[in-house]
Amino acid sequence: MGTTSSTLTQYDIEEVQEHCNHAFSQQEIASLYQRFCQLDRNGGGFISADEFLSVPEFAVNPISQRLLRMLDGLNFKEFVAFLSAFSSRATLQQKIEFVFKVYDSSGNGKVTFRDMLNVLRDLTGQFISEQQSEQVLTQVLEEAGYKKDSLLVLSDFEKDPWQPWFENGGRSPCGLKSIAAKPIDYYKVGEKEGVVGIPISIAVCLQ
């Protein structure tokens, strides 16, 4: 999808719905398109980082810069695919893959202790010290069977003991719960009623 038009055809809607694995209904896709058009101020069919930052709720999100890395330059189909991870219809695999991308700041397919510590720092700000952050994260990794110098890949996020955390919405007793303590307020991507309200925590609990 290139230049933004005022409406979507039925074919367009069905194509986007297929692309996002039916994570959204056709009505939700139409509503998201209206929001996309509002953000795409120059009508080029793509949303830039600056356009995303024009949304106040997004701009103040502590990990907005990390999300911009994933959002900058998306067309509508890609925009909906990105948001599909937040849908109640999204699969566990979709959610885990999204979480991994948030942590993988370098985009090299590997997550280091420093990557996770940086996300934790973004979310907690000055609420906890650097030393406390390192202690918490070290404990979490040890409980999950990893060491401080471990390089985590996507498959590490896909297996136990990580999965119970996702399945229980961050309430599992497994290690990730302890670094998911600071949720961030919803920012709205859909209509005011909240077609898509996105809560983001340290491990991006998407329920």
VENPE-V613092 format. One record per pair of residues at least 12 apart in sequence whose C-alpha atoms are under 6 Angstrom apart, sorted by the first residue. I is the first residue (numbers start at 1). GAP is how many residues later the second one is. Records with the same first field share a line. If there is no record, write none. Layout:
I = GAP + GAP
This chain:
2 = 43
3 = 41 + 42
4 = 39 + 40 + 41
16 = 61
20 = 61
23 = 61 + 64 + 66 + 67
32 = 158
35 = 155
39 = 12
45 = 30
46 = 27 + 28 + 29
47 = 26 + 27
48 = 24 + 25
49 = 19 + 23
57 = 130
62 = 60 + 61
86 = 120
99 = 105
103 = 12
110 = 41 + 42 + 43
111 = 40 + 41
112 = 39
113 = 35
140 = 35
143 = 32
144 = 17
169 = 36 + 38
180 = 21 + 22
183 = 18
184 = 15 + 16
185 = 14
186 = 12 + 13
